[in-house]
């Protein structure tokens, strides 16, 4: 049984004079390619600039509606830049289910070449909070 949570893709939205309408076309897809279910509560997805600073941190919640943040093998998580309602699409007809999150921002954040998208796991050990880099993907351009 192995954990394998990966940033599968970073989709940059095409820009034009209607940019605000395309914010949900900019997203990050995270996949559980492992064999274990991961509780994603407290995990962080963020942008890391070449200077090493982190921006636009998204903290995964404990649940989405009535669904706990238990990320099962084969499932996907999409984090969109624009507006919408966080939701979970349950498994059906061979599809394992998907989590959809919205940052509710009014500008693009995953569009600067050489920036990185980082995913950090979270666990608490007594009073100590531990974050570990699980995966990162450089933004192309």
C-alpha positions as CSV (number, residue, x, y, z in Angstrom):
1,X,0.0,0.0,0.0
2,X,1.6,3.2,-1.1
3,X,0.7,6.9,-1.2
4,X,1.1,8.6,-4.5
5,X,-0.7,11.9,-4.7
6,X,0.4,13.9,-7.8
7,X,-0.2,17.2,-9.5
8,X,-1.5,15.7,-12.8
9,X,-1.9,18.9,-14.8
10,X,-1.9,22.7,-14.7
11,X,-4.2,24.3,-17.2
12,X,-3.6,27.9,-18.2
13,X,-6.6,29.7,-19.5
14,X,-6.2,31.5,-22.9
15,X,-6.3,35.2,-22.4
16,X,-8.3,37.7,-24.4
17,X,-10.6,40.7,-23.8
18,X,-13.0,38.5,-21.8
19,X,-10.5,37.2,-19.3
20,X,-12.8,37.3,-16.2
21,X,-15.1,34.8,-17.9
22,X,-12.2,32.3,-18.4
23,X,-10.9,32.1,-14.8
24,X,-12.5,28.6,-14.3
25,X,-10.6,27.5,-17.4
26,X,-7.4,27.9,-15.3
27,X,-7.1,25.0,-12.9
28,X,-4.8,22.4,-11.2
29,X,-5.7,18.7,-11.3
30,X,-4.5,16.5,-8.5
31,X,-4.8,12.7,-8.8
32,X,-4.6,9.9,-6.3
33,X,-2.5,7.4,-8.2
34,X,-1.7,5.4,-5.1
35,X,-3.4,2.5,-3.4
36,X,-4.4,4.2,-0.2
37,X,-7.1,6.7,0.7
38,X,-5.7,10.0,2.0
39,X,-7.4,12.5,4.3
40,X,-6.6,15.8,2.6
41,X,-7.8,18.0,5.4
42,X,-5.2,20.8,6.0
43,X,-3.1,20.0,2.9
44,X,-2.0,23.1,1.0
45,X,-1.8,23.9,-2.7
46,X,0.1,27.1,-3.5
47,X,2.1,29.0,-6.1
48,X,5.9,29.3,-5.5
49,X,7.7,32.1,-7.2
50,X,11.4,31.8,-8.3
51,X,12.4,33.9,-5.3
52,X,11.1,31.1,-3.1
53,X,8.1,32.9,-1.7
54,X,4.7,31.2,-1.7
55,X,1.5,32.9,-2.9
56,X,-2.2,32.0,-3.3
57,X,-2.4,29.2,-0.7
58,X,-5.4,27.0,-0.8
59,X,-6.0,24.9,2.4
60,X,-8.1,21.8,1.8
61,X,-11.1,21.7,4.1
62,X,-12.3,18.9,6.4
63,X,-15.3,18.2,4.2
64,X,-17.2,19.3,1.1
65,X,-20.9,19.3,1.9
66,X,-21.5,16.0,3.7
67,X,-18.4,14.4,2.1
68,X,-15.2,14.1,4.2
69,X,-12.0,15.0,2.4
70,X,-11.1,11.3,2.0
71,X,-9.2,11.2,-1.4
72,X,-9.6,7.6,-2.7
73,X,-7.4,5.9,-5.3
74,X,-8.4,6.9,-8.8
75,X,-10.2,10.1,-7.7
76,X,-9.3,13.6,-9.0
77,X,-9.3,17.0,-7.4
78,X,-9.8,20.1,-9.5
79,X,-8.9,23.6,-8.0
80,X,-10.2,26.4,-10.3
81,X,-9.1,30.0,-10.1
82,X,-12.5,31.5,-10.6
83,X,-15.9,31.5,-8.8
84,X,-18.2,28.6,-8.1
85,X,-19.4,26.3,-5.4
86,X,-17.1,23.7,-3.9
87,X,-18.6,20.3,-4.6
88,X,-18.0,16.6,-4.7
89,X,-19.2,14.6,-7.7
90,X,-19.8,11.0,-6.4
91,X,-18.6,7.9,-8.2
92,X,-20.8,6.6,-10.9
93,X,-20.5,4.2,-13.8
94,X,-16.8,3.4,-13.3
95,X,-15.7,6.9,-12.5
96,X,-14.3,7.2,-8.9
97,X,-15.6,10.7,-8.1
98,X,-14.1,14.2,-8.2
99,X,-13.7,17.1,-5.8
100,X,-14.1,20.6,-7.3
101,X,-12.9,23.7,-5.5
102,X,-13.0,27.3,-6.4
103,X,-10.6,30.0,-5.3
104,X,-13.0,32.8,-6.1
105,X,-10.2,35.1,-7.4
106,X,-10.6,37.8,-10.1
107,X,-7.2,37.3,-11.7
108,X,-5.1,34.5,-13.1
109,X,-2.5,32.9,-10.8
110,X,-1.1,29.8,-12.6
111,X,0.1,31.6,-15.7
112,X,3.7,32.8,-15.1
113,X,6.5,30.6,-16.6
114,X,9.0,29.3,-14.0
115,X,6.5,29.6,-11.2
116,X,5.8,26.3,-9.5
117,X,2.6,24.8,-8.1
118,X,3.4,23.0,-4.9
119,X,1.3,20.5,-2.9
120,X,2.0,20.0,0.8
121,X,0.7,17.3,3.0
122,X,-0.3,18.1,6.6
123,X,-0.3,16.2,9.8
124,X,-0.4,17.1,13.5
125,X,1.9,15.4,16.0
126,X,0.9,16.6,19.4
127,X,1.4,20.4,19.4
128,X,3.6,20.2,16.3
129,X,2.2,20.8,12.8
130,X,4.1,19.1,10.0
131,X,4.0,20.1,6.3
132,X,5.8,18.0,3.7
133,X,6.2,18.7,0.0
134,X,4.4,15.9,-1.8
135,X,4.6,17.1,-5.4
136,X,5.4,20.2,-7.5
137,X,5.0,21.1,-11.1
138,X,6.6,24.0,-13.0
139,X,4.3,26.2,-14.9
140,X,5.2,26.1,-18.6
141,X,4.0,29.3,-20.3
